[in-house]
Amino acid sequence: MPPFDPPDRDVQAANRRKAEAAELAKPIHVLGAGLSGLAAATYLANAGREVHVHEIRGDSGARFDGDFQGIENWTSGSDFFDEMRQWGFDPEQFKSDPFDVIDLAHPDDEITQPRTSDVAFRVVERGTAEHCIDQGFKRMAMEAGAHIHYDVRKDPKECHIIAAGPKDSSAVAFGEIFHTDHPNHVTFQLNDKLAPGAYSYLIIIDGVGLICTCLWRQQKNSSRYLNETIAWYEQHYDLNRKPIKRVGGKGDFSLPTKYVHEGRYYVGEAGGLQDFMWGFGMRYAVTSGVLAAKAVLGDCDYESEVRERLVPLVRASAINRFLMNRVGNRGFKMVANHWMRDQKKKGDGLAFMRWMYKPGLGRRMLWPIVRLGMLRRKQLKDGRTVHRLPFRKSLGRDVWEPSARGNEIGAQWDAIRRSGGNTSFSESDA
């Protein structure tokens, strides 16, 4: 029997504790102070870690300009705000408006109403105002003890978590924010003419409205799509519209071959964790930020968790996008009709959206075709490989003459712009 030597064991155990303590004392660096980066920082700071967040812009939400976005509530069986509370976040830190019914505008101008007894989605505002979700997450991170450094450039190789925003364009959105006396409301429109390959929407919250059109095909003179979209909504709703400013943004949609690269965790848009179908990304952003934080703490394997929880949803959305790209308004009408039939059968309009994102045998069989037919392999500067959705070229049906009302709206905005009206995202930004 070997000799028993307790002192040596005690020394080894003490050395292990010292090494663990030294590792825990090392600061964690996060690149990007968007929702995913701030979610990771808050979770880590709440766990007692020193966290530094590095952001190239002057504030969280600075890439936005007061535009409304939705947090979906159909890609899991639980309410997302309940999940946030379990992770230690306080949804009361920012303003949100829940909706259980919307207007669904068909390509032939029929309007129906998907509805649910649950919360279908919540509308939040993006930007630097105190009530915006970006500022809410900033407050939560700072209250937890995270250090946020704005207006700085940080080498990604010096960071543990990468949460940077989009670099390229797979799609763009153009919108107008306006004053209105119309009550709170959401309309979602499927129309291949006004929103090539995609959709437009109207959101009204507390006297402020946003009309936005999303373009999944490249266009010249993109503003004409927004002008015609505004004309359509004015025709169908009593808006009493008084324009404030025009806004927009771009989306970069890609799927990386791996989510941990050279020891760094890629979250949110940096990790390609976006909805290819509708562009929803905030839920994926926050979830991936939390999973990365848990991985840093040694509580999960980030690569495995992302592939199990988020990648099937992203792939399902990419398959949906592949199918959407191949149908015009006739296909959009079929989708809208099926949605309403499904609601009548099941008594819940949210069931159709859950089905759209449900991984199944059919979607698994389609995935290789989608990856080869829609995505393009690209090597990034950081050494990662992604399968990226390129910004598709325009089609012949995208050429049409503007309506008289569309031209009037364009002229109206030109006059407002010359008198000081702000445009935070122009065609050149796309």
GITAVEN-V399629 format. One record per residue. N is the residue number from 1. RES is the residue in one letter. PHI is phi as a letter, one per 30 degrees, with the letter a starting at -180 (NA if undefined). Layout:
n	res	phi
N	RES	PHI
N	RES	PHI
//
This chain:
n	res	phi
1	M	NA
2	P	d
3	P	d
4	F	c
5	D	b
6	P	e
7	P	e
8	D	d
9	R	d
10	D	d
11	V	d
12	Q	d
13	A	d
14	A	d
15	N	d
16	R	d
17	R	d
18	K	d
19	A	d
20	E	d
21	A	d
22	A	d
23	E	d
24	L	d
25	A	d
26	K	d
27	P	d
28	I	c
29	H	c
30	V	c
31	L	c
32	G	j
33	A	c
34	G	d
35	L	d
36	S	d
37	G	d
38	L	d
39	A	d
40	A	d
41	A	d
42	T	d
43	Y	d
44	L	d
45	A	d
46	N	d
47	A	d
48	G	j
49	R	d
50	E	d
51	V	b
52	H	b
53	V	c
54	H	c
55	E	b
56	I	d
57	R	d
58	G	d
59	D	a
60	S	d
61	G	i
62	A	d
63	R	d
64	F	c
65	D	b
66	G	i
67	D	d
68	F	d
69	Q	b
70	G	c
71	I	c
72	E	d
73	N	b
74	W	b
75	T	c
76	S	a
77	G	d
78	S	c
79	D	d
80	F	d
81	F	d
82	D	d
83	E	d
84	M	e
85	R	d
86	Q	d
87	W	d
88	G	j
89	F	c
90	D	c
91	P	d
92	E	d
93	Q	d
94	F	b
95	K	d
96	S	b
97	D	b
98	P	d
99	F	b
100	D	c
101	V	a
102	I	b
103	D	d
104	L	c
105	A	c
106	H	d
107	P	d
108	D	c
109	D	i
110	E	d
111	I	b
112	T	b
113	Q	b
114	P	d
115	R	b
116	T	b
117	S	d
118	D	c
119	V	d
120	A	d
121	F	a
122	R	b
123	V	c
124	V	b
125	E	c
126	R	c
127	G	k
128	T	c
129	A	d
130	E	e
131	H	d
132	C	d
133	I	d
134	D	d
135	Q	d
136	G	d
137	F	d
138	K	d
139	R	d
140	M	d
141	A	d
142	M	d
143	E	d
144	A	d
145	G	j
146	A	d
147	H	c
148	I	c
149	H	c
150	Y	c
151	D	h
152	V	b
153	R	c
154	K	b
155	D	d
156	P	e
157	K	d
158	E	c
159	C	c
160	H	c
161	I	b
162	I	c
163	A	b
164	A	d
165	G	d
166	P	d
167	K	c
168	D	c
169	S	b
170	S	c
171	A	a
172	V	b
173	A	b
174	F	b
175	G	b
176	E	b
177	I	c
178	F	b
179	H	d
180	T	a
181	D	c
182	H	d
183	P	d
184	N	e
185	H	a
186	V	b
187	T	b
188	F	c
189	Q	c
190	L	c
191	N	a
192	D	d
193	K	d
194	L	d
195	A	b
196	P	e
197	G	i
198	A	b
199	Y	a
200	S	b
201	Y	a
202	L	b
203	I	b
204	I	b
205	I	b
206	D	h
207	G	i
208	V	b
209	G	c
210	L	b
211	I	c
212	C	b
213	T	b
214	C	c
215	L	c
216	W	c
217	R	b
218	Q	d
219	Q	b
220	K	d
221	N	h
222	S	d
223	S	d
224	R	d
225	Y	d
226	L	d
227	N	d
228	E	d
229	T	d
230	I	d
231	A	d
232	W	d
233	Y	d
234	E	d
235	Q	d
236	H	c
237	Y	b
238	D	d
239	L	c
240	N	h
241	R	d
242	K	b
243	P	e
244	I	c
245	K	a
246	R	c
247	V	b
248	G	l
249	G	a
250	K	b
251	G	b
252	D	c
253	F	c
254	S	a
255	L	b
256	P	d
257	T	d
258	K	a
259	Y	c
260	V	b
261	H	b
262	E	h
263	G	i
264	R	c
265	Y	c
266	Y	c
267	V	b
268	G	h
269	E	d
270	A	d
271	G	c
272	G	i
273	L	c
274	Q	b
275	D	d
276	F	d
277	M	d
278	W	c
279	G	i
280	F	d
281	G	b
282	M	d
283	R	d
284	Y	d
285	A	d
286	V	d
287	T	d
288	S	d
289	G	d
290	V	d
291	L	d
292	A	d
293	A	d
294	K	d
295	A	d
296	V	e
297	L	d
298	G	i
299	D	c
300	C	a
301	D	c
302	Y	e
303	E	e
304	S	d
305	E	d
306	V	d
307	R	d
308	E	d
309	R	c
310	L	c
311	V	d
312	P	e
313	L	d
314	V	d
315	R	d
316	A	d
317	S	d
318	A	d
319	I	d
320	N	d
321	R	d
322	F	e
323	L	d
324	M	d
325	N	d
326	R	c
327	V	b
328	G	c
329	N	d
330	R	d
331	G	d
332	F	d
333	K	d
334	M	d
335	V	d
336	A	d
337	N	d
338	H	d
339	W	e
340	M	d
341	R	d
342	D	d
343	Q	d
344	K	d
345	K	d
346	K	c
347	G	i
348	D	a
349	G	d
350	L	d
351	A	d
352	F	d
353	M	d
354	R	d
355	W	d
356	M	e
357	Y	c
358	K	d
359	P	d
360	G	a
361	L	d
362	G	d
363	R	d
364	R	d
365	M	d
366	L	d
367	W	e
368	P	e
369	I	d
370	V	d
371	R	d
372	L	d
373	G	d
374	M	c
375	L	c
376	R	b
377	R	d
378	K	b
379	Q	c
380	L	d
381	K	d
382	D	d
383	G	j
384	R	d
385	T	c
386	V	b
387	H	c
388	R	c
389	L	d
390	P	d
391	F	d
392	R	d
393	K	d
394	S	d
395	L	c
396	G	e
397	R	d
398	D	d
399	V	c
400	W	a
401	E	d
402	P	d
403	S	d
404	A	d
405	R	d
406	G	d
407	N	d
408	E	d
409	I	d
410	G	d
411	A	d
412	Q	d
413	W	d
414	D	e
415	A	d
416	I	d
417	R	d
418	R	d
419	S	c
420	G	j
421	G	d
422	N	c
423	T	b
424	S	c
425	F	b
426	S	c
427	E	d
428	S	d
429	D	d
430	A	d
//
